Amino acid sequence: MAAIDGTGAVRTLFFILMQALIISGRFSGALRRVGQVTGELRELNAHLEERIAQRTEELRRSNETLERTNRELERMERSRRHLITNISHDLRTPLTLVRGYLEAMKDGVVKDPKQQDKYIGMMLNKLGALNGLIQDLFELSKLEAGQIPFQFGDVKLADWAARLCEHYEIDAGTRGIKLDCSFRSGGAPWNPEHAVIRIDTARMDQVMANLIYNALDHMESGGRIHIVFDYRPRDNRLEIAVHDTGPGIDPEDMPFLFDRFYKKDKSRNSAKCSGSGLGLAIAKEIVETHGGTIEADSVPGEGSVFRIRLPAKEVKGSGGW
């Protein structure tokens, strides 16, 4: 009986020891798991902070993009209102005048043949202006649709610039305005014989004519137009800056200068400044087709500067041309 009791005690002790080992193993495993979970939580928290910072930066960029989009939409809406207003004005005014002249002749108000000829001439002028407006609209629409072929060719900057300066110097002189040109390379004096630009000469002449005549139309005798041809060899770019000493442009008008029908000065509705408001929009399309950009700066009361940037390259050696 004692032997049986001893065996039972041994079994009980063995059972207790085994349970203790099992519990100890489970406890050790639980501790290891706790350690692993703690490490994972630390890592998760670290990554969570990174993700939060990343998402915050993404939200910031999204908000900036949204703000820019909203500003652009507001600008486009203002431009649309200006467009409608100016189209209405540019079409209604000459048509109203022509109608008035015709009614005066029909009602017998104008009977003198010389006076009738004068009225007919005025009507023809108004209709000619309308025809020019329609042609400008047609050209701009074709430019925007890429339907106008460009005749690109390598042009020696020295020859092109010299021709422009000589031509417009004469036109400016007849109005009592001085026009001169200078050449730079990265801001330093430079020989224009060393650069070539690939352009459609006729189209770029059209752009320069628009900029120069716009300046002339808004300047009084005694003013100055200075055209700077600045070649940047590091960027293979040519910057053409047309400076004038005119009245400048109001800051509120600056964002709309290159929009259709927008007129930078309300006085341009006068007889002196009877442009269609399409010239700068056409110039922008032409410059961009050349792979370039055009922009403007102005200080009211001091003058304006229009900058054109075009691809250019340097002639290598005396026989490079």
C-alpha positions as CSV (number, residue, x, y, z in Angstrom):
1,M,0.0,0.0,0.0
2,A,2.9,2.3,0.8
3,A,4.5,1.4,-2.5
4,I,1.4,2.3,-4.3
5,D,1.2,5.6,-2.4
6,G,4.8,6.3,-3.3
7,T,4.2,5.7,-6.9
8,G,1.1,7.9,-6.8
9,A,3.2,10.6,-5.2
10,V,5.8,10.3,-7.9
11,R,3.2,10.5,-10.6
12,T,1.7,13.6,-9.0
13,L,5.0,15.2,-8.7
14,F,5.8,14.4,-12.3
15,F,2.5,15.8,-13.4
16,I,3.1,19.0,-11.4
17,L,6.6,19.4,-12.9
18,M,5.2,18.8,-16.4
19,Q,2.5,21.4,-15.9
20,A,5.1,23.8,-14.5
21,L,7.2,23.3,-17.6
22,I,4.3,23.8,-19.9
23,I,3.1,26.9,-18.1
24,S,6.7,28.2,-18.0
25,G,7.0,27.6,-21.7
26,R,3.8,29.3,-22.5
27,F,4.7,32.2,-20.2
28,S,8.1,32.5,-22.0
29,G,6.4,32.4,-25.3
30,A,3.9,35.0,-24.2
31,L,6.8,37.2,-23.1
32,R,8.5,36.8,-26.4
33,R,5.3,37.6,-28.2
34,V,4.8,40.7,-26.1
35,G,8.4,41.7,-27.0
36,Q,7.7,41.1,-30.7
37,V,4.4,43.0,-30.5
38,T,6.1,45.9,-28.7
39,G,8.8,46.1,-31.4
40,E,6.2,45.9,-34.1
41,L,4.2,48.6,-32.5
42,R,7.3,50.8,-32.3
43,E,8.0,50.2,-35.9
44,L,4.4,50.8,-36.8
45,N,4.3,54.1,-34.9
46,A,7.5,55.2,-36.7
47,H,6.1,54.3,-40.1
48,L,2.8,55.8,-39.1
49,E,4.5,59.1,-38.4
50,E,6.2,59.0,-41.7
51,R,3.0,58.1,-43.5
52,I,1.2,60.9,-41.7
53,A,3.9,63.4,-42.7
54,Q,3.8,62.0,-46.3
55,R,0.0,62.3,-46.5
56,T,0.2,65.8,-44.9
57,E,2.7,66.9,-47.6
58,E,0.5,65.3,-50.3
59,L,-2.6,67.2,-49.0
60,R,-0.5,70.4,-48.9
61,R,0.5,70.0,-52.5
62,S,-3.1,69.1,-53.5
63,N,-4.4,72.2,-51.8
64,E,-1.8,74.4,-53.6
65,T,-2.8,72.8,-56.9
66,L,-6.4,73.4,-56.1
67,E,-5.7,77.0,-55.2
68,R,-3.8,77.5,-58.4
69,T,-6.7,75.9,-60.4
70,N,-9.2,78.2,-58.7
71,R,-7.1,81.2,-59.5
72,E,-6.8,80.2,-63.1
73,L,-10.5,79.6,-63.3
74,E,-11.2,83.0,-61.9
75,R,-8.7,84.5,-64.3
76,M,-10.4,82.7,-67.2
77,E,-13.8,83.8,-66.1
78,R,-12.6,87.5,-65.9
79,S,-11.0,86.9,-69.4
80,R,-14.3,85.6,-70.7
81,R,-16.2,88.6,-69.5
82,H,-13.6,90.9,-71.0
83,L,-13.8,88.9,-74.3
84,I,-17.5,89.3,-74.6
85,T,-17.4,93.0,-73.7
86,N,-14.7,93.8,-76.2
87,I,-16.2,91.7,-79.0
88,S,-19.5,93.4,-78.5
89,H,-17.8,96.8,-78.5
90,D,-15.6,96.2,-81.5
91,L,-18.4,94.8,-83.6
92,R,-21.3,97.1,-82.5
93,T,-19.5,100.4,-82.7
94,P,-18.5,100.4,-86.4
95,L,-21.8,98.8,-87.4
96,T,-23.7,101.5,-85.6
97,L,-21.7,104.2,-87.3
98,V,-22.2,102.7,-90.7
99,R,-25.9,102.3,-90.1
100,G,-26.0,106.0,-89.0
101,Y,-24.2,107.1,-92.2
102,L,-26.5,105.1,-94.4
103,E,-29.7,106.4,-92.7
104,A,-28.4,109.9,-93.1
105,M,-27.9,109.4,-96.8
106,K,-31.2,107.6,-97.2
107,D,-33.2,110.3,-95.4
108,G,-31.6,113.0,-97.5
109,V,-29.7,114.6,-94.6
110,V,-26.6,114.4,-96.7
111,K,-27.2,115.6,-100.2
112,D,-24.0,117.3,-101.2
113,P,-21.9,114.9,-103.4
114,K,-18.7,115.8,-101.7
115,Q,-20.2,115.1,-98.3
116,Q,-21.7,111.8,-99.6
117,D,-18.2,110.8,-100.8
118,K,-16.8,111.6,-97.4
119,Y,-19.5,109.5,-95.7
120,I,-18.8,106.6,-98.1
121,G,-15.1,106.8,-97.4
122,M,-15.8,106.7,-93.6
123,M,-18.0,103.7,-94.1
124,L,-15.4,101.9,-96.2
125,N,-12.8,102.6,-93.4
126,K,-15.1,101.1,-90.8
127,L,-15.9,98.1,-92.9
128,G,-12.2,97.7,-93.6
129,A,-11.5,97.6,-89.9
130,L,-14.2,95.0,-89.4
131,N,-12.7,92.9,-92.2
132,G,-9.3,93.2,-90.5
133,L,-10.8,92.1,-87.2
134,I,-12.4,89.0,-88.9
135,Q,-9.1,88.2,-90.6
136,D,-7.3,88.4,-87.3
137,L,-9.8,86.1,-85.7
138,F,-9.5,83.7,-88.5
139,E,-5.7,83.7,-88.3
140,L,-5.7,83.2,-84.5
141,S,-8.2,80.3,-84.8
142,K,-6.0,78.6,-87.4
143,L,-2.9,79.2,-85.3
144,E,-4.5,77.7,-82.2
145,A,-5.6,74.7,-84.3
146,G,-2.1,74.2,-85.8
147,Q,-3.5,74.7,-89.3
148,I,-1.0,77.4,-90.5
149,P,2.2,75.9,-92.0
150,F,5.4,77.5,-90.8
151,Q,8.5,77.9,-93.0
152,F,11.3,77.4,-90.5
153,G,14.9,78.1,-91.5
154,D,18.2,78.9,-89.9
155,V,18.6,82.7,-89.8
156,K,21.8,84.6,-88.9
157,L,20.8,86.7,-85.9
158,A,23.0,89.6,-87.0
159,D,21.3,89.9,-90.4
160,W,17.7,89.6,-89.0
161,A,18.3,92.0,-86.1
162,A,20.0,94.6,-88.3
163,R,17.1,94.6,-90.7
164,L,14.5,95.0,-88.0
165,C,16.4,97.8,-86.3
166,E,17.0,99.7,-89.5
167,H,13.4,99.4,-90.6
168,Y,11.8,100.4,-87.3
169,E,14.3,103.1,-86.5
170,I,13.0,105.0,-89.5
171,D,9.3,104.5,-88.5
172,A,10.0,105.6,-84.9
173,G,12.0,108.6,-86.1
174,T,9.1,109.9,-88.1
175,R,7.1,110.0,-84.8
176,G,9.9,111.7,-82.9
177,I,10.8,108.6,-81.0
178,K,14.3,107.1,-80.7
179,L,14.8,103.4,-81.4
180,D,18.1,101.6,-80.9
181,C,19.3,98.1,-80.5
182,S,22.1,96.4,-78.5
183,F,23.5,92.9,-78.3
184,R,24.6,90.9,-75.3
185,S,25.6,87.5,-74.2
186,G,24.6,86.6,-70.7
187,G,24.5,90.3,-69.9
188,A,27.9,91.1,-71.5
189,P,28.6,92.8,-74.8
190,W,28.6,90.3,-77.7
191,N,29.0,89.9,-81.4
192,P,25.6,88.8,-83.0
193,E,27.5,87.2,-85.9
194,H,28.1,84.2,-83.6
195,A,24.4,83.0,-83.2
196,V,21.8,81.4,-85.4
197,I,18.0,81.2,-84.7
198,R,15.6,78.8,-86.4
199,I,12.5,80.8,-87.2
200,D,9.8,81.5,-89.7
201,T,11.1,85.0,-90.6
202,A,7.8,86.4,-91.8
203,R,5.9,85.2,-88.7
204,M,8.6,86.6,-86.3
205,D,8.6,89.8,-88.2
206,Q,4.9,89.9,-87.5
207,V,5.5,89.5,-83.7
208,M,8.1,92.2,-83.6
209,A,5.9,94.6,-85.6
210,N,3.1,94.1,-83.1
211,L,5.3,94.8,-80.1
212,I,7.0,97.8,-81.6
213,Y,3.9,99.4,-83.1
214,N,2.0,98.9,-79.8
215,A,4.8,100.8,-78.0
216,L,4.8,103.5,-80.6
217,D,1.1,104.0,-80.4
218,H,1.3,104.6,-76.7
219,M,4.3,106.9,-76.6
220,E,4.7,110.6,-77.1
221,S,7.4,112.3,-79.1
222,G,10.7,112.3,-77.3
223,G,10.3,108.7,-76.0
224,R,12.7,105.8,-76.6
225,I,12.4,102.1,-77.6
226,H,15.4,100.0,-76.8
227,I,15.6,96.4,-78.2
228,V,18.1,94.1,-76.6
229,F,19.1,90.8,-78.2
230,D,20.7,88.7,-75.4
231,Y,22.1,85.3,-76.3
232,R,22.4,82.8,-73.4
233,P,25.0,80.2,-74.5
234,R,24.5,78.0,-71.5
235,D,20.8,77.6,-72.2
236,N,21.0,77.9,-76.0
237,R,18.4,80.6,-75.8
238,L,18.0,84.1,-77.2
239,E,16.0,86.7,-75.3
240,I,14.7,89.6,-77.2
241,A,13.5,92.4,-74.9
242,V,11.6,95.4,-76.2
243,H,11.8,98.2,-73.7
244,D,9.7,101.4,-74.0
245,T,9.3,104.6,-72.0
246,G,5.6,104.8,-72.5
247,P,2.9,105.2,-69.8
248,G,3.2,101.5,-68.7
249,I,0.5,99.0,-68.0
250,D,-1.9,98.8,-65.0
251,P,-1.1,95.8,-62.8
252,E,-4.7,94.7,-63.0
253,D,-4.3,94.4,-66.8
254,M,-1.1,92.3,-66.7
255,P,-2.6,88.8,-66.4
256,F,-4.8,89.4,-69.5
257,L,-2.4,91.0,-72.0
258,F,-2.2,87.9,-74.2
259,D,-5.9,87.1,-74.1
260,R,-8.2,87.5,-77.1
261,F,-9.6,91.0,-77.5
262,Y,-8.1,92.3,-74.3
263,K,-6.9,95.8,-74.5
264,K,-4.2,96.8,-72.0
265,D,-5.4,100.4,-71.9
266,K,-9.0,101.6,-71.9
267,S,-7.9,104.5,-74.0
268,R,-7.2,102.1,-76.8
269,N,-10.9,102.3,-77.6
270,S,-10.1,105.7,-78.9
271,A,-9.3,106.5,-82.5
272,K,-5.6,106.6,-81.8
273,C,-5.5,103.1,-80.5
274,S,-8.0,101.2,-82.6
275,G,-6.3,97.8,-82.4
276,S,-8.5,94.7,-82.4
277,G,-7.0,93.3,-79.2
278,L,-5.9,90.2,-81.0
279,G,-2.3,91.1,-81.9
280,L,-0.7,89.9,-78.7
281,A,-2.8,86.7,-78.7
282,I,-1.5,86.0,-82.2
283,A,2.1,86.9,-81.2
284,K,1.9,84.4,-78.3
285,E,0.7,81.6,-80.6
286,I,3.5,82.3,-83.0
287,V,6.2,82.4,-80.4
288,E,5.0,79.2,-78.7
289,T,5.0,77.5,-82.1
290,H,8.7,78.4,-82.3
291,G,9.2,76.6,-79.0
292,G,9.6,79.9,-77.2
293,T,7.8,82.1,-74.6
294,I,6.6,85.7,-74.4
295,E,5.9,87.7,-71.2
296,A,5.7,91.3,-70.1
297,D,6.7,93.5,-67.2
298,S,5.7,97.1,-66.6
299,V,6.0,99.9,-64.1
300,P,3.0,102.4,-64.5
301,G,4.3,105.8,-65.5
302,E,7.8,104.5,-66.4
303,G,7.3,102.1,-69.3
304,S,7.0,98.4,-70.2
305,V,9.2,95.6,-71.5
306,F,8.1,92.6,-73.5
307,R,10.5,89.6,-73.5
308,I,10.6,86.9,-76.1
309,R,12.7,83.8,-75.5
310,L,13.6,81.5,-78.4
311,P,15.9,78.5,-79.0
312,A,19.2,79.6,-80.5
313,K,22.6,78.1,-81.3
314,E,26.1,79.4,-81.6
315,V,28.1,79.3,-84.8
316,K,31.3,77.3,-84.4
317,G,34.3,78.9,-86.0
318,S,34.5,81.5,-88.8
319,G,33.2,79.0,-91.4
320,G,30.4,77.7,-89.2
321,W,27.7,79.7,-91.1
